[in-house]
Amino acid sequence: MDLSVEIAGIELDNPIMPAAGPITGNPNVIKRVAEQGVGCIVTKTVSTVAAEVAKPSVARLPSGILNCEKWAEEPPSKWIEDYYPEIVKGVEGPIIVSLGYKPDQLRELIPDVEKFADAFELSSHYLGRNPEPIREIAATATDLTDKPVLIKLSPHVPSLQEFAQAAVDGGASGIVAINSLGPGLQVDLETMDSPLGSEDGYGWLSGPPIKPIALRAVNEIYNAVDVPVIGVGGISTAKDLLEFVAAGATATQMLSAALSDGAGKYREILEDLPPELSKLGVERVKDLVGAYKKIN
Ligand SMILES: Cc1cc2nc3c(=O)[nH]c(=O)nc-3n(C[C@H](O)[C@H](O)[C@H](O)COP(=O)(O)O)c2cc1C
């Protein structure tokens, strides 16, 4: 059974990787994830300043997770001097470095971070509802580095297809979709409060409830652009992962299921993939990409 895939010239042993978040927020947790055999690592989004994150920042819902995390809570100097070198030393496979957000911030970060990255993933979570800034961040990053630049899209934009096209127009080599969905709210009726520490109590939804939206997003983007799509949102089983591949994802990411059940989730999925592929009569996972039949 062949689980290997290729993203923008980077060979991965298999199509599962962690999504940017707490599970990739320091070298120790990353080491634990890497030990599960994931195809590559994606680091927590770093920006030019440390994020101030209200606590609690993560709440478990009956199904899924609500969070008000932002980007990394350490300044970039901590990552550049300490975390990235340790991650590179401790991880064998490729490393995708997630950065945010605006062109000036990328100009400040990419030259210092480039030596640690096999590829970049740029979050567009705070860039608004107009596709032009997406084109701009892709163009800025591709001017600064020869390494592949992937753009991560959020589901609340007006047109995923236009945003994906803008990223490709700017030079992106791949699209990651989706970031968490929202904002959303959970109310504890005993306290009349939200479980999250954010000022309004609102947060972003991830995990199984967002899977249908993420699958549709991946399929829309797959139909719109000719670069690989990395699918993320609500995966917790090998079958979920294969649904993303069928909808058009070349590879996938997962976060919430590993936050809820532990990093062993990655290995569990990897072990379940070959038998699930056998059931479909597929020898190579890459042969399933876009097999979903209602292609527009
Ligand atoms: C606690 C938490 C923190 C996150 N932090 C980031 C981040 O720093 N950068 C980013 O691009 N996405 C971030 N995300 C979004 C995830 O990477 C992912 O896109 C989303 O959770 C959907 O995948 P999942 O359902 O497998 O969790 C975060 C999600 C959660 C739950």
The ligand as an ORCA input file, in Angstrom:
! r2SCAN-3c Opt
* xyz 0 1
  C      -6.801     25.695     20.019
  C      -6.602     25.964     18.552
  C      -5.560     26.788     18.126
  C      -5.368     27.029     16.764
  N      -4.323     27.824     16.359
  C      -4.110     28.030     15.032
  C      -2.995     28.774     14.571
  O      -2.158     29.248     15.341
  N      -2.864     28.947     13.228
  C      -3.746     28.435     12.322
  O      -3.558     28.621     11.119
  N      -4.781     27.679     12.725
  C      -4.988     27.469     14.049
  N      -6.039     26.686     14.455
  C      -6.929     26.072     13.432
  C      -6.463     24.652     13.119
  O      -5.161     24.651     12.577
  C      -7.417     23.957     12.137
  O      -7.478     24.678     10.924
  C      -8.839     23.824     12.691
  O      -8.809     23.521     14.068
  C      -9.654     22.751     11.959
  O      -9.059     21.467     12.083
  P      -9.528     20.366     13.191
  O     -11.017     20.279     13.086
  O      -8.803     19.111     12.827
  O      -9.097     20.927     14.518
  C      -6.249     26.450     15.807
  C      -7.292     25.614     16.252
  C      -7.480     25.368     17.604
  C      -8.591     24.443     18.036
*
